[in-house]
Amino acid sequence: ATSASLSLSWALAPASVFRVLASTTASFGARASGLRGLWQKAPQKRKGSFLVIGDWGWDDQVHGNDILSTKCQKLIGDAMLDKSRELGDVKFIVNVGDSFYPRGVFGKDDPQWEEKWRKIYDPELRSVPWYSVYGNHDYLQDPCACSNGPEGCAQVNKDINNLDYFYMPDVNWFIEHPELDLEVVGMDLNEYEFGWNRQAPPEIQCPLDCAYTKCQTTCEWNMKYRARDAFNLFHNRSAKSAAKNMVVFSHYPTDYFWNHSHFLDGLSDRSRHHIAYFSGHRHSTDDTSTISTAPNTNWVVGGGGGWNCDSTKQGF
């Protein structure tokens, strides 16, 4: 049912310049003619690049009528591989969550790591770290929902050299890349799963999917404190980071934070950094359905998985 995919790659260059290369692939087939570039000024020499994907998890037992197989996911994976080879300098892949639909993984030995990730994405794509955060579906059977710390979290992996799993040293985390003049910040904002509904009464302004875990009350408290810690981390790193560029990501688009102006203002502040924010949850790949963070940038990314496609723009 999806008729087009959008691919995004971000390149890091001197003078704190981000460059976006976007191309449209019609009917998941031949690449459409023309490459549209969006940039502040042409970089003289690129320092590196990275790819972004999210909401790619697909399950053969739980899906809607417009995603009936892994075809969409695999085509996007193939396009990622082509783009990675074209760029030749991809340093990492940002993964914005809902990786294992519909209920997450129960541990490092869960067969879904093999079936839904390693067998879908080429080893060449997995030869760089996948910087990750949890999405709402990732939590449902993951012990992390009920755990007081990261030790009980099935997706948490503190060893950046262990490429058999995502790199996620904690549920909220950051990593510095001085060689790229870049800092990356991953945020767990699953507390705001309700954010699509601006009329939500107070009693449902909570992470609704906690009801499907083994510990609803504990899960709700965990999400609340993790979101608090996420905001604190973002503001702390925005103030202290010496990097000219920041990549910030969570599972939720900026329009879910309509009642958190401090976060939107922070994402829009260009006085110290160029901040690029990436998210998922809404199964689309665009920069038009979100609240603007101009003069900085933000995108929502849909990777062709989950229950269905919310737009024809699926990609990375």
Secondary structure, 3 states (H helix, E strand, C coil): CCCEEEEEEEEEECCCEEEEEEEEEECCCCECCCCEEEECCCCCCCCEEEEEECCCCCCCCCCCCCCCCCHHHHHHHHHHHHHHHHHCCEEEEEECCCCCCCCCCCCCCCCHHHHHHHCCCCCCHHHCCEEECCCCHHHCCCHHHCCCCHHHCCCCECCCCCCCCCEECCCCEEEEEHHHCEEEEECCCHHHHHHHCCCCCHHHCCCHHHHHCCCHHHHHHHHHHHHHHHHHHHHHHHHHCCCCEEEEECCCCHHHHCCCHHHHHHHHCCCCCEEEEEECCCCCCECCCCCCCCCCEEEECCCCCCCCCCCCEEEC
